[in-house]
Amino acid sequence: MAALLRLCLRPVPRRLLLLLPREPAGLSRAASSSGPASSVSPSALAGPSELPPGFAGAQPPEVNLYDQNPEYHGFSADPVVDVWNMRLAFFFGISLAIVVGSTFVHYLPDHG
């Protein structure tokens, strides 16, 4: 019990906080619908050669995550986050099966 309490009170690793997808810094910008056309910044008029690779509609190269991480479980590209998500899914799946299964068995009618 003490080990579980220590695990719950331990600070969250920074890698687990990065689960939310973020936009790349250079790709999001606010544009005003009012004002003269001359107020457009030069970065907004960048040609296809100046855009980041993969942004101009080109498909990014497909990366096989099994080659990078042989123990890939399909939850995340980061190996640490992938293992933690697999463990949490297993724990909560088994817990749910035990609770629902025992509730189902408890409420079965008696065979008198």
N, C-alpha and C positions, 0 to 999 in steps of 0.2 A: 504494500500500500504506500509506503514511504517513497519507493522508487517511482510509482505512478504520479505521486504528488510533486516530486522533484522534476519529472518530465513535463508536467503541466506548468510549473512555475519558471521553467527555463526560458530565457529570452528567445524570441523567434529569430532564426537565421535570416540574414538579408536576402538570401537566394529564394526563400519561400515567399517573401514580400513582393518579389518581381513576377508573380504569376499573372498579373493583369497585363494584357497587351497594351503597348504604348505606340503612338505614332512616331516615326522618325522626326527629329527636330527640324530638319530642313523642308519637310513636305507639307506642314500645316501652316497656313497663313490666313490672316483675316483680310477680306477685301471689302471696301466700301462700295455701295451701289451708287452713291452720289459723288459728285466732283468731276473735274475735268479729266479727260483721258491722259493728259500729260502727267498726272500724278501717279501713274503706274511705275512701280520700281523696276529697275533693270533686271532684277532676279525673276520678276513675273514674266518678262519677255524672253527668258532664256530659251535657247534653241534645244533641239533634241540631243545635241552633243554635250550640252552642259548639265543635263539632268542626271541624277544618280542612276547607276546601272539597275535595270529591272523596273524602272518607273515608267518608261515610255511605252507600256503595253507589252514589252518583251517578257516572256515567261522565264522565271528564275530557274537555274539548273536544279534538277531534282536531286535531293540529298538522301541517300539511304542511311537512316539513323541506326540501322542494325550494324553497319560497318563501323560507325563511330562508337557505338555502345552496344556490345553483344547482349547485354541484359536489358534491352529496351522493352518497356511494357506498354507503350503507346499513350501515356498520359502527358508527357512533356519532353521537349528536346534536351532539357537539362537533366543529367543523370541523377543528381541528388533529389530534385523535385519529383522526378519520375518514380524513384523508389519510395519516397514518402507518400505520394499519391496512391501507389499500388498498395502499400501497407494499410493506409486509411480506408481504401475501398474494400480491401479484404476484411479488415476488422469490423467495419460497419455492416458489411454484407452478411458476415457470419452472425454478428449480434442480432441483426434484424431477423435472420432465419431462425435463430434460437427463440427469440421472443414471439414471433408470429407462429412458429411451429408449436411451441408449448401452449400458447393460447388456443390454437386450433384443437390440439389434443385434449386440453382441459374441457373445452365446450362440446366435445363429441357426446352424443347421447349414450346413455347406459344401455347395454344389451341385456336387459332383464329377463 
